[in-house]
């Protein structure tokens, strides 16, 4: 625990949340000569420990299982049963997964590092749906470049080009090659006009950042065992080398305001239930799109009776994710999915078009998780055993294909996070989630199902299983709750990522995104955090 | 700790220890003026008629590659030959010089004789003495034709206006003139001549090994005043790395086939046997990999013929020891806990979490990832290189293919000691024990 004698409890910038967004911002701020104090609710995490936990653990299919949950920093968990931390108020479930610990949720992700496309920033102007961002693609582009360098992104190449997201700099690393299954499916899906491309990934295709190249352990989730895939702890460690003062096991429960409604301090409780107060000139909140909301809503005072940054009751609203539908089938040829990283390629030419005024666009990920465990559990449950089981697993695992599509949610103010009356073990309120899907998404599903059927047909699929209309899984792309916008009545922060209500409070991460668009949100969340860091740097001179 | 950026050139660090003999040399040097005079004679070769032009430059390029000049004279890969590489010595810090043609910071104003003097005599412009971090003690054997060619090549290197930092040597080691006395004891000036009765290939190999590639600067142990000793190529100590015995004894390369030796020199790797790391990886990457195959075969022919010079009988063969690990299933069944902060963390738990992903749970290696059991580095009697690889990783790029092992410096000294002791016990020389204090010294 911090010893107030040795640890300065004040800094130019206090960052709350030690994930990818906070880590990247810390690196940038420290390089500009600002002092940074970082508070992280969870514990430090160690790659060796996580690999060990995974290898020796029983719940191989639960990506959260290797991650120790500290009683003072609980996170949602739904396997083997709902741990009750995130209270579902419906009507649709919002089964968020995130990790509280140094490095954050990027410890397990598929590493997909997509940029939005320019039209994603102008949904209202172009399609009369959703909202426009207060910034253009071009304004975010330099921060995308910085984020890609910090995280180590490989991508592009002859097949993929820029994916429709114009670039001012080449990718830091060459694109990773498509595994055999993907190359075959790419060829076969061409007949139905769907383009399967090798995606941009925060995963090394060559040694980079003193980390090795991906060698295809196919274990990106729950833990890349060799550090070829970026996670936030790498940026935090880089920041520590630059002088970052990191305090882990520090659960922030209050932002204190002062004169001019500036934030003057953050209060946290530690693992011994002792309370501390840290001060700073600027505060950057990068504590996950849900946990950040909780901190703001808890920070009620006379000036801010609804909580900090919440004068217009916008904090925690417009909760989004990418609802996902899926199809699985057996192709008519052996494909051997499961070699290479878990999400090395996607169908990307379904992301934009005039149809976005009527229904959600979509992007289809071809999943590369090794299917052996899944099929084994399924066939054992069906009663197969002995040689017949072995033969069936072998034959079907070679041919198994899983496609998942993500849809674009609309920013609905009624989809929101509120504080619950229930408390966690450290006396901090839990969260309730209200969530519903718009017709816009369901209409996207209808078109997606046609695409899925085309894919199945193009590759001679049998034993086809579609997920149902209206039954969508979470993609863990938590967005919208700290929306950036120009109108304080529909957003939480301005185009500088600065709170409308507080001149020295900034936000980073995926919560700042006012629309979820159609791609994995981490890269955009980190880019926004770097934009916020830039705003802080400009405000500091 | 993981952000360590300083580069330590181990080879030169070791050579730098040589100056410990300075005081002794001073005492012994009285009346040795004639030898000093002889050693300072720069025998500037004269170009033969027709010698010159592009062919000479091309030959010089090959000499520079074989002499691996670039490795030490480059700190920023975008500025080759511009110097600035750090050499940490017990007496202060040295920086390699800029040897581009820059007239101010490089050697643009050197005469041809001053360049040759630097390379073969350790005497630079205006008689300034070089520290033996520059291996003139080996380069002195360089032939006249090669020396002329090297000068011609160095003249073609475009100037880079980059000034290496000033050395920070303490007194008396900052007195460059005193190197003359060290040379008295440790330097034999003169060209390497062919040995009669040996084949042309053998002689070519001997010339490459002894003079240009300066193998002995690392692989030959130093005497008590840090000059090169008499146990030629029988192994040397570079501080954070160990240069192994490469004579034909059992502890050397006696169990290697010619082809394995050739492959190792060419690529830095022989599967299941050896994988170059540290300074050897640099030597392969920058120099050996670029030699014509005939030169590598010549080196093999010469090395093959070296008498066993280690301690025959007392050293087991470094290759072929140890066996595959079979404990994974039992380990998993025991539900081990991995506490990264515990110095008592178990070796097998660490092995499974940190090593087995690439080297396989058995240690048999996969593809480019080395096999551990039977590997010569784990069959050694000295643990230095295993510990250094754990702390520093491996980075070697040959023919466009990069071999990379990350550093595991995040493990504590005690953890590295536990893990490396296990690695030796399971996969190599089971007598080797590594202590945390030894790890701390190498960190």
Contacts between the chains, C-beta under 8 A, distances in Angstrom:
chain1	res1	chain2	res2	distance
A	44	B	340	8.0
A	46	B	338	7.7
A	46	B	340	3.8
A	46	B	410	7.5
A	47	B	353	8.0
A	48	B	338	6.1
A	48	B	340	6.1
A	48	B	350	6.7
A	48	B	353	4.1
A	48	B	354	5.1
A	48	B	410	8.0
A	48	B	411	7.8
A	49	B	338	4.3
A	49	B	339	7.3
A	49	B	340	5.0
A	49	B	353	7.2
A	51	B	352	7.9
A	51	B	353	4.4
A	51	B	354	7.5
A	51	B	357	7.0
A	52	B	336	6.9
A	52	B	338	3.7
A	52	B	349	6.0
A	52	B	352	6.6
A	52	B	353	4.0
A	53	B	338	6.7
A	55	B	332	6.6
A	55	B	352	6.1
A	55	B	353	7.1
A	56	B	331	7.7
A	56	B	332	5.0
A	56	B	335	6.1
A	56	B	336	6.1
A	206	B	402	6.1
A	207	B	395	6.6
A	207	B	402	5.5
A	207	B	404	4.0
A	210	B	2	7.5
A	210	B	393	7.4
A	210	B	406	6.4
A	210	B	407	6.7
A	211	B	406	6.0
A	212	B	404	4.8
A	212	B	405	7.1
A	212	B	406	5.6
A	213	B	402	7.4
A	213	B	404	6.8
A	215	B	358	7.0
A	215	B	367	7.8
A	215	B	369	7.8
A	217	B	357	6.3
A	225	B	357	4.1
A	226	B	357	5.5
A	226	B	358	6.4
A	226	B	406	7.3
A	227	B	406	6.2
A	237	B	2	5.9
A	237	B	3	7.3
A	238	B	3	6.8
A	240	B	3	7.6
A	241	B	2	7.2
A	241	B	3	3.0
A	242	B	3	8.0
